Amino acid sequence: MRLFMFIFAALLPLCISAPALAHSVPVSFADVVIQPDRIEGSVTLHVTDLALELGIDDPHMLFDGGVLDSQHTRINDILHRLRLSPEGGAQLALTMGAISPAEGGDALKIAFTAAGAPPAALEVQASLFPADPLHRTFVNIYEGGELSQQFLFDNDTAPKVHFAGTAAGVWAVLGTFVPSGIEHVLLGPDHVLFIIGLILLGGNLRRLTIIVTAFTLGHSITLALAALDIVTPPAWLIEPAIALSIIVVGADNLMRGKGRDMRAVFAGVFGLIHGFGFAFVLKEFGLPQANLAWSLLGFNLGVELGQLAIVIPLALALAAVRKRAPVVANRIAIGGSLAVIAAGAYWFFDRVQLMGSGI
């Protein structure tokens, strides 16, 4: 993905600067520069897109100062389709500055500023030409004189958040990624069912702690590797493998009997696979490069809190049943394991079918 973004960033300026208003790829660029006391930057719009939006037949007319002056209000409206705001807050007012020809002569560069100290968590969204479903906007965010983050938006892309590389930014990162990790575990039925499968047979505190710790270590390793683009297996491989891990855990519960307890091994090995699944979700946020370690830590901490929210009450409930009615507890373990296997099998075949159809 990072390689794709690099190639995309390198080639798209060539499309904007191509001669004779060639415009094979509809794309705009936004540079957002974070200063200590303000935000400033520019938006670069191809004149073909701009002329079509403004209803001007000849895009070259936009290089005429008089025409630009007459379209000032409408161009300002387009500029404000680059939405900058504190996370979850009101949109910042952008003050439009000078408009000048961009390098290559086929685009206009519109400067802007937003007064006031930048928020620690800056929410960004860009749909500059919503009437064109093929249009893309490439947003570069600079902080401390260096490129900090890049986002690519189309009309359906959800807002992205850039976190400042400051102490406030760290807290903003944790405030976003910890709840996200919790939510992903609690609302992710495959991960929840895997954890339930691991603890259905119960065990003492030491045994359950080893199982949960093994799963934590496993998914933490691959989550970091995938988030850093060191190892990035495809979703068509990982998603069915996650479902298969659920089947294995349920089947082991039924076959283990009085044999050796392999749950910690399964938790660690399959945790490696689940970590890649967590990474798919994490990378959708657009990882903040200035606080990459904190975002990984926050998401992972959220995952652990979500796990504990499942493990602790369920383990206590199963232990209570096992103490008072061992036969009932055994039936719960068997029935629960069968349900785990059935759900895992359904997800496995469904995901294989979806991946095979290219969805």
NUKOLLO-370188 format. One record per residue (C-alpha): residue in one letter; x, y, z. Coordinates in nm, 2 decimals, always signed. Example, Ala and Ser with C-alpha at 12.3 -4.5 7.8 and 13.67 -1.06 7.14 Angstrom:
2
 resn     px     py     pz
    a  +1.23  -0.45  +0.78
    s  +1.37  -0.11  +0.71
//
This chain:
359
 resn     px     py     pz
    m  +0.00  +0.00  +0.00
    r  +0.28  +0.24  +0.09
    l  +0.45  +0.16  -0.25
    f  +0.12  +0.23  -0.43
    m  +0.09  +0.56  -0.25
    f  +0.45  +0.65  -0.34
    i  +0.40  +0.57  -0.71
    f  +0.06  +0.74  -0.71
    a  +0.21  +1.06  -0.56
    a  +0.50  +1.05  -0.81
    l  +0.29  +1.00  -1.12
    l  -0.01  +1.22  -1.06
    p  +0.18  +1.55  -1.08
    l  +0.28  +1.44  -1.43
    c  -0.09  +1.42  -1.52
    i  -0.15  +1.77  -1.39
    s  +0.15  +1.91  -1.57
    a  +0.10  +1.73  -1.90
    p  +0.07  +1.96  -2.21
    a  -0.24  +2.08  -2.38
    l  -0.46  +2.04  -2.07
    a  -0.43  +1.66  -2.09
    h  -0.63  +1.53  -1.79
    s  -0.65  +1.15  -1.80
    v  -0.68  +1.13  -1.42
    p  -0.91  +1.37  -1.24
    v  -0.71  +1.46  -0.92
    s  -0.65  +1.76  -0.70
    f  -0.38  +1.82  -0.44
    a  -0.39  +1.99  -0.10
    d  -0.09  +2.08  +0.11
    v  -0.18  +2.15  +0.48
    v  +0.10  +2.30  +0.67
    i  +0.07  +2.30  +1.05
    q  +0.23  +2.60  +1.22
    p  +0.24  +2.67  +1.59
    d  -0.02  +2.95  +1.57
    r  -0.21  +2.87  +1.25
    i  -0.27  +2.63  +0.96
    e  -0.17  +2.74  +0.62
    g  -0.15  +2.57  +0.28
    s  -0.27  +2.55  -0.07
    v  -0.51  +2.36  -0.29
    t  -0.41  +2.28  -0.65
    l  -0.70  +2.23  -0.89
    h  -0.67  +2.14  -1.26
    v  -0.83  +2.40  -1.47
    t  -1.04  +2.14  -1.66
    d  -1.21  +2.03  -1.34
    l  -1.25  +2.39  -1.22
    a  -1.39  +2.51  -1.55
    l  -1.64  +2.23  -1.56
    e  -1.75  +2.31  -1.21
    l  -1.78  +2.68  -1.28
    g  -1.96  +2.63  -1.62
    i  -1.68  +2.79  -1.82
    d  -1.63  +2.66  -2.17
    d  -1.26  +2.74  -2.22
    p  -1.04  +2.64  -1.92
    h  -0.77  +2.88  -2.04
    m  -1.00  +3.17  -1.94
    l  -0.93  +3.08  -1.58
    f  -0.58  +3.23  -1.62
    d  -0.74  +3.57  -1.68
    g  -0.74  +3.77  -1.36
    g  -1.08  +3.93  -1.44
    v  -1.24  +3.59  -1.48
    l  -1.09  +3.47  -1.15
    d  -1.22  +3.78  -0.97
    s  -1.57  +3.72  -1.10
    q  -1.56  +3.36  -0.97
    h  -1.41  +3.44  -0.64
    t  -1.71  +3.34  -0.43
    r  -1.76  +3.01  -0.61
    i  -1.39  +2.92  -0.59
    n  -1.40  +3.00  -0.22
    d  -1.69  +2.75  -0.18
    i  -1.48  +2.48  -0.36
    l  -1.19  +2.56  -0.13
    h  -1.41  +2.50  +0.18
    r  -1.48  +2.15  +0.05
    l  -1.14  +2.08  +0.20
    r  -1.28  +2.04  +0.55
    l  -1.04  +2.09  +0.84
    s  -1.17  +2.07  +1.20
    p  -1.09  +1.96  +1.55
    e  -1.19  +1.59  +1.57
    g  -1.57  +1.59  +1.60
    g  -1.58  +1.97  +1.61
    a  -1.69  +2.25  +1.38
    q  -1.52  +2.31  +1.05
    l  -1.24  +2.57  +1.06
    a  -1.29  +2.88  +0.85
    l  -1.03  +2.89  +0.56
    t  -0.93  +3.24  +0.44
    m  -0.86  +3.22  +0.07
    g  -0.53  +3.39  -0.03
    a  -0.36  +3.44  -0.37
    i  -0.45  +3.23  -0.67
    s  -0.16  +3.16  -0.90
    p  -0.08  +2.92  -1.19
    a  +0.07  +2.60  -1.07
    e  +0.39  +2.46  -1.22
    g  +0.31  +2.31  -1.56
    g  +0.05  +2.57  -1.65
    d  -0.26  +2.35  -1.64
    a  -0.37  +2.41  -1.28
    l  -0.43  +2.68  -1.03
    k  -0.28  +2.70  -0.69
    i  -0.51  +2.85  -0.42
    a  -0.35  +2.96  -0.10
    f  -0.54  +2.95  +0.23
    t  -0.49  +3.01  +0.60
    a  -0.69  +2.91  +0.91
    a  -0.62  +3.13  +1.21
    g  -0.57  +3.00  +1.56
    a  -0.36  +2.73  +1.72
    p  -0.41  +2.40  +1.54
    p  -0.60  +2.13  +1.73
    a  -0.41  +1.83  +1.86
    a  -0.64  +1.60  +1.65
    l  -0.71  +1.76  +1.31
    e  -0.99  +1.59  +1.12
    v  -0.95  +1.61  +0.75
    q  -1.20  +1.54  +0.47
    a  -1.19  +1.64  +0.10
    s  -1.45  +1.60  -0.17
    l  -1.36  +1.90  -0.39
    f  -1.56  +1.79  -0.70
    p  -1.85  +1.58  -0.57
    a  -2.02  +1.57  -0.91
    d  -1.73  +1.37  -1.05
    p  -1.73  +1.01  -0.89
    l  -1.38  +0.95  -1.03
    h  -1.22  +1.25  -0.88
    r  -0.95  +1.20  -0.61
    t  -0.79  +1.45  -0.37
    f  -0.44  +1.39  -0.24
    v  -0.38  +1.56  +0.09
    n  -0.03  +1.61  +0.22
    i  +0.01  +1.73  +0.58
    y  +0.33  +1.90  +0.69
    e  +0.44  +1.95  +1.05
    g  +0.77  +2.09  +1.17
    g  +0.89  +2.15  +0.81
    e  +0.85  +1.78  +0.71
    l  +0.59  +1.57  +0.55
    s  +0.40  +1.40  +0.83
    q  +0.11  +1.22  +0.67
    q  -0.07  +1.16  +0.34
    f  -0.43  +1.09  +0.28
    l  -0.61  +1.00  -0.04
    f  -0.98  +1.09  -0.06
    d  -1.26  +1.02  -0.30
    n  -1.62  +1.12  -0.26
    d  -1.70  +0.83  -0.03
    t  -1.39  +0.84  +0.19
    a  -1.46  +0.89  +0.56
    p  -1.28  +1.17  +0.75
    k  -0.92  +1.10  +0.85
    v  -0.75  +1.23  +1.16
    h  -0.40  +1.38  +1.18
    f  -0.25  +1.38  +1.53
    a  +0.00  +1.65  +1.62
    g  +0.34  +1.54  +1.73
    t  +0.31  +1.69  +2.07
    a  +0.21  +1.58  +2.42
    a  -0.15  +1.69  +2.34
    g  -0.12  +1.49  +2.01
    v  -0.02  +1.18  +2.21
    w  -0.33  +1.20  +2.43
    a  -0.54  +1.26  +2.12
    v  -0.40  +0.95  +1.96
    l  -0.47  +0.74  +2.26
    g  -0.81  +0.89  +2.30
    t  -0.90  +0.77  +1.95
    f  -0.71  +0.44  +1.91
    v  -0.78  +0.29  +2.26
    p  -1.16  +0.31  +2.21
    s  -1.12  +0.19  +1.85
    g  -0.93  -0.12  +1.98
    i  -1.20  -0.19  +2.24
    e  -1.48  -0.14  +1.98
    h  -1.31  -0.37  +1.73
    v  -1.29  -0.66  +1.97
    l  -1.64  -0.62  +2.12
    l  -1.81  -0.57  +1.78
    g  -1.59  -0.81  +1.59
    p  -1.78  -1.14  +1.62
    d  -1.50  -1.36  +1.48
    h  -1.24  -1.23  +1.74
    v  -1.50  -1.26  +2.02
    l  -1.59  -1.61  +1.93
    f  -1.23  -1.72  +1.91
    i  -1.17  -1.58  +2.27
    i  -1.49  -1.75  +2.39
    g  -1.38  -2.08  +2.24
    l  -1.05  -2.06  +2.42
    i  -1.21  -2.02  +2.77
    l  -1.52  -2.25  +2.74
    l  -1.34  -2.53  +2.91
    g  -1.24  -2.30  +3.20
    g  -0.93  -2.34  +3.41
    n  -0.76  -2.18  +3.70
    l  -0.65  -1.82  +3.70
    r  -0.29  -1.91  +3.60
    r  -0.41  -2.12  +3.30
    l  -0.64  -1.85  +3.17
    t  -0.38  -1.58  +3.22
    i  -0.13  -1.78  +3.01
    i  -0.39  -1.83  +2.73
    v  -0.49  -1.46  +2.72
    t  -0.12  -1.36  +2.73
    a  -0.03  -1.59  +2.45
    f  -0.30  -1.45  +2.23
    t  -0.19  -1.10  +2.32
    l  +0.17  -1.17  +2.23
    g  +0.07  -1.33  +1.91
    h  -0.15  -1.06  +1.77
    s  +0.07  -0.78  +1.91
    i  +0.37  -0.91  +1.70
    t  +0.18  -0.93  +1.37
    l  -0.02  -0.61  +1.43
    a  +0.30  -0.42  +1.45
    l  +0.46  -0.59  +1.15
    a  +0.16  -0.53  +0.93
    a  +0.10  -0.17  +1.05
    l  +0.46  -0.09  +0.97
    d  +0.43  -0.26  +0.63
    i  +0.71  -0.51  +0.71
    v  +0.48  -0.81  +0.66
    t  +0.15  -0.76  +0.47
    p  -0.03  -1.08  +0.38
    p  -0.34  -1.03  +0.16
    a  -0.69  -1.02  +0.31
    w  -0.79  -1.32  +0.09
    l  -0.55  -1.53  +0.29
    i  -0.60  -1.39  +0.64
    e  -0.98  -1.36  +0.67
    p  -1.05  -1.73  +0.59
    a  -0.76  -1.82  +0.81
    i  -0.92  -1.64  +1.11
    a  -1.24  -1.83  +1.05
    l  -1.04  -2.16  +1.03
    s  -0.87  -2.08  +1.36
    i  -1.22  -2.06  +1.53
    i  -1.31  -2.40  +1.39
    v  -0.98  -2.56  +1.52
    v  -1.03  -2.42  +1.87
    g  -1.39  -2.54  +1.89
    a  -1.29  -2.89  +1.76
    d  -1.00  -2.91  +2.01
    n  -1.25  -2.84  +2.29
    l  -1.45  -3.14  +2.18
    m  -1.16  -3.38  +2.13
    r  -0.93  -3.29  +2.41
    g  -1.10  -3.47  +2.69
    k  -0.85  -3.53  +2.96
    g  -0.55  -3.48  +2.72
    r  -0.30  -3.21  +2.71
    d  -0.43  -2.86  +2.71
    m  -0.31  -2.69  +2.39
    r  -0.52  -2.38  +2.42
    a  -0.22  -2.15  +2.50
    v  -0.04  -2.28  +2.19
    f  -0.34  -2.22  +1.97
    a  -0.39  -1.88  +2.13
    g  -0.03  -1.78  +2.04
    v  -0.01  -1.93  +1.69
    f  -0.36  -1.81  +1.58
    g  -0.30  -1.48  +1.76
    l  -0.04  -1.42  +1.49
    i  -0.32  -1.45  +1.23
    h  -0.57  -1.24  +1.42
    g  -0.31  -0.96  +1.45
    f  -0.31  -0.92  +1.07
    g  -0.69  -0.89  +1.09
    f  -0.65  -0.62  +1.35
    a  -0.40  -0.44  +1.13
    f  -0.65  -0.42  +0.84
    v  -0.88  -0.21  +1.06
    l  -0.60  +0.00  +1.21
    k  -0.46  +0.10  +0.88
    e  -0.80  +0.23  +0.77
    f  -0.75  +0.52  +1.01
    g  -0.44  +0.65  +0.83
    l  -0.17  +0.59  +1.09
    p  -0.02  +0.91  +1.23
    q  +0.35  +0.89  +1.14
    a  +0.46  +1.13  +1.40
    n  +0.29  +0.92  +1.67
    l  +0.30  +0.58  +1.51
    a  +0.42  +0.40  +1.82
    w  +0.15  +0.56  +2.03
    s  -0.12  +0.47  +1.78
    l  -0.01  +0.10  +1.79
    l  +0.01  +0.11  +2.16
    g  -0.33  +0.27  +2.20
    f  -0.50  +0.03  +1.96
    n  -0.34  -0.27  +2.12
    l  -0.43  -0.15  +2.47
    g  -0.79  -0.11  +2.35
    v  -0.78  -0.47  +2.22
    e  -0.66  -0.60  +2.55
    l  -0.93  -0.41  +2.74
    g  -1.19  -0.54  +2.51
    q  -1.06  -0.90  +2.56
    l  -1.07  -0.86  +2.94
    a  -1.42  -0.72  +2.92
    i  -1.52  -1.06  +2.76
    v  -1.29  -1.30  +2.95
    i  -1.33  -1.18  +3.31
    p  -1.72  -1.20  +3.34
    l  -1.75  -1.51  +3.12
    a  -1.47  -1.69  +3.31
    l  -1.63  -1.60  +3.64
    a  -1.97  -1.71  +3.52
    l  -1.84  -2.05  +3.39
    a  -1.64  -2.11  +3.70
    a  -1.95  -2.05  +3.92
    v  -2.16  -2.29  +3.71
    r  -1.88  -2.55  +3.71
    k  -1.86  -2.53  +4.08
    r  -2.23  -2.57  +4.15
    a  -2.34  -2.78  +3.85
    p  -2.05  -2.96  +3.67
    v  -2.28  -3.15  +3.44
    v  -2.45  -2.83  +3.32
    a  -2.10  -2.67  +3.28
    n  -2.00  -2.96  +3.06
    r  -2.31  -2.93  +2.85
    i  -2.24  -2.56  +2.81
    a  -1.88  -2.63  +2.70
    i  -2.00  -2.89  +2.44
    g  -2.29  -2.68  +2.31
    g  -2.07  -2.37  +2.30
    s  -1.79  -2.55  +2.11
    l  -2.04  -2.68  +1.85
    a  -2.17  -2.33  +1.80
    v  -1.81  -2.20  +1.77
    i  -1.74  -2.46  +1.50
    a  -2.06  -2.39  +1.31
    a  -2.00  -2.02  +1.31
    g  -1.63  -2.06  +1.21
    a  -1.73  -2.30  +0.93
    y  -1.99  -2.05  +0.80
    w  -1.74  -1.76  +0.80
    f  -1.47  -1.98  +0.64
    f  -1.68  -2.08  +0.34
    d  -1.85  -1.74  +0.31
    r  -1.51  -1.56  +0.31
    v  -1.35  -1.81  +0.06
    q  -1.65  -1.75  -0.17
    l  -1.63  -1.37  -0.13
    m  -1.25  -1.36  -0.19
    g  -1.29  -1.60  -0.49
    s  -1.54  -1.36  -0.65
    g  -1.31  -1.07  -0.60
    i  -1.53  -0.88  -0.36
//
